Amino acid sequence: MLKTLEPRKYIFVFLFILLTSILSSCTEKISGIGNQYLRDTISTGLHSYSDTSGFTFRPILKQTVLASTGLSYELTRSSSELLLGSITGDVTSWVALKIPIFPDSVGQILADTLILRMRSPYHYGNPTNQVIDFNVYASIDGSVNDSTKFLSMSNLLPTPVGSFSSMTGADSLVNAVIPLDTGMLSHALRTASLALVLVPKPDMTTIRAFASLENGDNTFSPTLKLFTQKTPTDSVTLFTNPSNDFYVVSEGSPIPPGEFILRGSLAERERIVINIKNIRTQLQLNPLTTINSALLQVRSDPSYRTTSDVPLDTTGPSLAYIPNTSIADSGHAFVGFGTNSTVDTTLYSFQIRSNIENSLRVGDDSLVLELRAGFAFRTIAGSTVDVEDYTIDRWMIFGMNYTDPAKRPKLILTYSYLK
């Protein structure tokens, strides 16, 4: 005997059958709408540039930096060290110390002494030379100022006001206590134009580093010690620091044909302009192209490379991105230090994939970079600027006109896009 379902159970059965029917009809189907716009393959490309169709190179000399105040300042103004010495036929570095005014209220200046201290065993040049030998001259012609680029003996009084000599190993430090000729300086100490300039003697064929005002510890900063007397019974010893200090580098290196130089602290750089417009046209790239790799490669001439014994100076040259050549130095950005392999230690590569890809995205016609001997951020007059003041290293790089094409700079692009 069949059982009769209750009315509410009929409703449940009906809903179950309806749901089963709906689910069974939901078979996945791909619509044909828009098929003509689909690109289901990826096209890739590889191209290498080593001539002006891809980029151009030109030298840049940047001895001052521009702060946000609009004023220019000497490149090494805020360096943590003061580099002093000379390498025959290569480079010379002098130190300048701007001396503050001493008013009449300090009394008669009976004696004055300059005290310089080393904080790091920086050594550039002949590793066997331990001589630290220099004269101290006075400058009163105003040539030592915020934006000094160059100093010569014509800017100094002809007779030294002090000197220092020592034999100090490359891994050792020294404190230089230098009595100054008070008679020669007594009047100049009362003026705003006095500066002391340290000039290496010929037998100092290395460059060493004395601590600057910005060394991070005031106990190492350059100091002027004065013994003054207001009355016969009132004598005072004063200690003060220079109002400003920096060092000035002079280049002496001959540049071989077809090469260019990178020099730290003098900011001898190489400006690189990559022709994005021509690359875009030649390779038929669009803004959606993916740059998988963009290696900028330069090769150094090892016979002309010179570095200090500081570990950081053993890294490759650095590359900076210049987003706008018309704004202050604080507008630049660090890309990276060149990398190389143990197989080929003279070849340095920089990965600039993101820079080129971004230039394609926004439609730029060119990409501006700078090759430098180093890169560091400094604060000068409230502005953060990028400089290579911590090193005096020299690099010679084979240029675009070098006789051997295999040693010239190269840009290797690999790219892909939907097709």
ROGUMI-901543 format. One record per residue (C-alpha): x, y, z. Coordinates in steps of 0.001 Angstrom, whole numbers, plus 524288, in hexadecimal, padded with zeros to 5 digits. Each point is the difference from the previous one (the first is absolute). Example, Ala and Ser with C-alpha at 12.3 -4.5 7.8 and 13.67 -1.06 7.14 Angstrom:
ROGUMI-901543
8300C7EE6C81E78/8055A80D707FD6C/
***
This chain:
ROGUMI-901543
800008000080000/8059980CE87FBD6/8018780A96809B1/7FA9980D467FCE3/809CE80B2880210/7FC4980B488081D/7FE2080CD77F884/80BFC80658805F1/808807F4847FBB5/7FB22801CA7F203/8054580DD38007D/80D567FB2D804EE/801187F5DA7F51A/7FC6280A327F5D4/80A8180959804CD/80A497F51C8002F/7FCFF7FC3C7F1DC/8006F80E5C7FBD2/80D35802638068A/805C97F3B77F9F3/7FB978047C7F2A4/8061680D6080199/80D247FA918046F/8009C7F63E7F50B/7FE1D80ADF7F610/80B9A8083280529/80A4F7F9FB7F73F/80B7D809997FE45/8009A805B57F260/8099D80A1B7FAB7/7F98D80B567F950/804C7803997F28B/7FE0680E7F8027F/80CEA8078B7FECC/807E47F4837FAD8/805BA8088C7F559/806B58087580A65/806C27F5168078B/80ED47FE4D7FECE/803A57F2EE8059A/80E997FFE47FC8F/80B78807D680554/80A29805D27F708/80DC08022A80567/80BA1807A27FB13/80E608024C802BB/807C080BA17FB3E/80D5E8058D8032C/8042280E3D7FE5B/80DEE805197FFD0/7FEC480C857F824/7F8C880CFD7FFEA/7F37E7F9A67FB32/7FE537FB0280DE1/80729809C0808AA/809E180AFB800E4/80AB3802D0809FF/8060080CFE80411/808868046280B8B/7FA80807B080B83/8081C8078080A14/7F7F0802ED80C3C/80875806AC80A44/7F4B18068E80726/7F2737FBA2803FB/7F3A1808007FFC0/7F7F68002B80C7D/7F16D802B1800F7/8037C80DE180424/804B8802617F224/80E08801D88049D/80BA57F8157FB64/8090D7F957809B0/80D377F9987FEA4/7FE5A7F18D7FCE5/8074E7FB2180C18/7FA53809D9809A4/7F8F07F5D580849/809987F4CE7FE4E/803327F82580C17/80E89800717FCB9/809D3809C37FACB/808AF7F99F7F5C2/80DD7805627FF71/80B707FC077F786/805137FEC07F23A/802B27F5427F616/80A04804447F5DC/7F9CC800FB7F2A2/7F2C77FBE680525/7F8FF80876809F1/80239809E880AE9/7F71C8033E80B62/800F180C1B808CF/7F83B8028080C66/7F99880D26802F1/7FB808045F80D83/7F7F480C6D80126/8037B806B080CEC/7F5B880799807B6/8022180E228043F/805FF8021080D76/7FAF580CE8805A1/8082B8092780854/7F8D57FB0980C01/808357F3867FFF7/80BF38083580315/80D907FF377FA36/802F97F3507F8E8/80D137FB5080500/8007F7F2997F97C/7F7B67F7C77F714/800AE7F1B37FC3B/7F8DE7F8077F5AD/7FC367F22B80405/7FBFF7F5D47F5E1/7FC517F1EB802CE/7FE7D7F3C57F7DF/7F44A7F76D8028C/801FC7F5E97F52A/80C597FA657F9C0/7FC568047F7F246/80B667FE3D7F6A0/8007B802C97F16E/80C777FE947F82D/80CE97F918801F4/7FD717F60980AE5/80E348008B8047D/8001B80ED3801C8/7FD98803BB80E3C/8037580E6B7FEFC/7F64380A28804C2/8065A80D017FD1D/7F8FA80CD77FD62/8006280EB1801D5/7F551808B68054E/7FDD280CB37F8AC/7F70980B75802B9/7F65E805147F5FF/7FA3980D8A801F9/7FB1A803777F262/7F2787F9F0801B6/802C07F4EA7F681/7FBE37F60280A4D/7F135800A28001E/7F3EC7F75B7FEE4/8019E7FD617F17B/80EC57FF377FE66/803967F7417F486/80E8A802657FEDE/80B588050180829/80DE98034E7FBF1/80C0A8059080693/7FC0380D6C7FAEF/7F4867FF9C8098C/809137FDFA80B9D/809A58085B80779/80DA57FC587FB36/805847FB6C80D20/7FA4E7F45F80763/7FA6A802C680D6E/802637F1FC80482/8040B7F2637FBBB/7FEF67F1C6803F0/8080C7F3E87FD0E/7FE367F1DB80436/8029C7F2007FC02/7F3237F8AE80197/7FC937F2AE7FA80/7F4777FE047F6F3/7F8827F8F480AC5/80324809E380AC2/7FA3580CD3804AB/8068580CA7803DC/7FC8680C7880746/8066C80BF97FA1E/802F080B0C8099F/804E180B907F821/804C480C7F806A3/7FCAE80BA57F75F/8076180CAA7FE00/7F81280915808A3/8072280C0E7FB49/7FBE37FD827F1FA/7F1FA7FCC6803C6/7FD13809B380AFF/7F96D809DE7F718/7F98E7F61C7F6E8/7F9947F91580B95/7F80B80C6C8021B/7FA8A7FFCB7F21A/7F5757F8567F8E9/808B57FC227F49A/809EB7F71B806C3/801097F1D77FBE8/80AA57F6048024D/803DC7F78A7F471/807947F34580166/8091E7FD387F48A/807677F3037FF00/80EAD800667FDEC/806317F8A97F488/804477F47180866/7F1E77FD128041F/7FC657F7297F49F/7F3CC7FA4E8061D/7F2D180594803BA/7FB907FE8B80E0C/7F387803F880725/7FE548090580BA2/7F2E4800DA806F0/7F73C80B4D7FBF3/7F59F8079C8074D/7F6227F5F17FAF5/807507F3ED804CA/7F5747FCB8809F8/808088023180C50/803C080DDC803C1/80BEA7FB3280772/8063B7FCDD7F2D4/7FC5880CB97F92E/80A67809D37FBB9/802EF8090480B5B/806B880D09801BB/80609801D880D76/8026E80E1980419/807648052080BC6/7FAD080DB1802AE/8024B80A9480A17/7F6E280B3F80389/808468054A80B26/80D657FC3D80571/7F9167F742809D4/7F4C57FB1E7F7A4/804297F5437F666/7F6657F6DF7F950/801467F41C7F71E/7F56D7FF637F5B3/7FC3A7F4977F74D/7F7F7802337F3C2/7FCDD7F91E7F349/800AF805667F23E/7F33B805897FB03/8015B7F7AA7F3D6/809467F5DB7FA7D/801957F89C7F33B/80A717FB227F6BB/802D5803CF7F1EE/804B67F6217F5F9/80838802F17F3FC/800867F6127F4F7/80CEE7FC547F9C6/7FCC77F39A7F899/801B47FF7E7F130/7F4487F9957F973/8038F7F5907F5FD/7F9F68016C7F263/7F2597FA717FEF7/7FE097FF0B80EC2/7F9838085C80A77/802FD8024180E5C/7F7F27FEBA80C5A/806018069E80BE8/7FA6C8006780DA6/8001780CBB807E8/80251807EE7F3A0/7F3467FAAA7FA5C/8052E7FCDB7F28B/7F45E7F88E7FABB/7FA8E7FB237F326/7F256803FF7FBB0/7F8B17F5437F89D/7F3EE803217F7F0/7F88B7F40D7FB49/7F816802927F3B5/7F2E27FA5480404/7F914805E87F44C/809057F9657F642/7FFAF7F2FE8074B/7F11D800718006D/7FF32802A27F162/80A837F67F7FBB1/7FB0D7F47F8080F/7F199803CA7FE52/7FDA08000D80E9C/7F362804F7805FA/7FD3D8050C80DC9/7FB987F26D8043B/80CA97F95F7FC1A/806937F89F80B1A/80E8D802518013F/8053C7F33880565/80E05804D080119/8078B80C437FC82/80E6A7FE98802DB/8088980BEA7FE77/80DFB7FB257FF3E/80CBF80797800C3/80DD07FAE880076/80AD7806168082A/80E3B8011D7FC2C/806E87F8EB80B47/80D22806467FD12/7FA9380D55803F4/7F7287FC2B80B3D/80424804F680D6F/7F8E37FE1C80CD9/8026E801F380E66/801307F4E9809CB/7F2538027F80579/7F7597F3FD7FD5E/7F4D88084A7FAA6/808FA805357F567/801957F26D7FA4E/7F1F0800497FB10/7FD38803607F1F0/7FC9280D927FB01/7F23E804B5802DD/7F4A3804147F776/7F65780AE380309/7F2F08030F7F9AA/7FDAF80E4F7FC7D/7F13C801D87FEB5/8011B80E857FD13/80CCB806687FC14/7FAF780D8E80357/7FD5C7FE0980E8A/8090D7FFCD80BCB/8091B7F4BF80336/7F65A7FAB5809DD/7F7A67FB9B7F47E/8092A7F4F77FC3A/7FE477F1C3803B5/809497F4A780232/7FE9C7F4857F694/80AEA7F720804BE/80E547FC7A80016/8056A7F8C47F455/8010B7F154801AD/809627F6B57F97C/803FE7F1D880090/80CCD7F9CC80405/801717FB8E7F1EE/8004C80DCF7FA76/8039E809BF80A91/800F880BA67F6C5/7F1FC7FF2D7FAF5/7F5DA8071880844/7F1687FE447FDE1/7F4898083F80490/7F20E7FAFC7FF87/7F75E80B4B7FB69/7F4167F8097FC1E/7F663807C28084D/8056780D157FB5E/7FE5E7FCBD7F1A1/7F2C17F98F801F0/7FB0880BE180756/804F6809087F534/7F8597F7F77F616/7F3CC8005680882/7FFC480ED68014C/80478802D67F22E/80D4080626802D5/8091E802B87F4AA/80C577FDD380804/805437FAAE80CBF/80B0A8075B806C6/809D47F8FD808C2/80D35803458060C/80B797F6FA801D9/807FF8038B80C10/80B797FB4580820/7F7007FE9780BC8/7F32C8045880606/7FC428050780D76/7F55E8088C805CA/8040480C3980776/7F88580B1180672/804BD80D727FBE1/7F8E280C458048D/7F3EB7F7EA8031B/7FFB97F9247F2D1/802CA7F1AE7FD9C/809557FF107F477/807297F4AC7F9C8/80EBA800B17FEB6/80C037F7537FEDD/807CE8075B80A4B/803EE7F411807F8/8094B7FAEB7F5A0/80A9E805667F745/800767F3C27F79F/802F5801057F191/7F9CD7F7B67F552/8035A800367F19B/7F4E97FA807F7C1/8009C7FC507F1B4/7F74B809697F883/7F79D7FF5C7F3E1/80B51803B07F710/809DA7F6418052F/8075D7F8D67F547/7FB9F7F28480481/7F1147FF297FE35/7FF427F49880997/804118091180B2B/7F64680AD87FD3C/7F3E9802408087F/7F4667F76E7FCC8/7F1767FFA2802EA/7F9D47F2807FF0F/7F11A7FFD37FFAA/7F71D7F43380121/7F181802BF7FEFD/7F2EB7F96E7FDE9/7F2338039B7FC4C/7F2F87F9557FD25/7FDDA7FCD77F1C8/
***
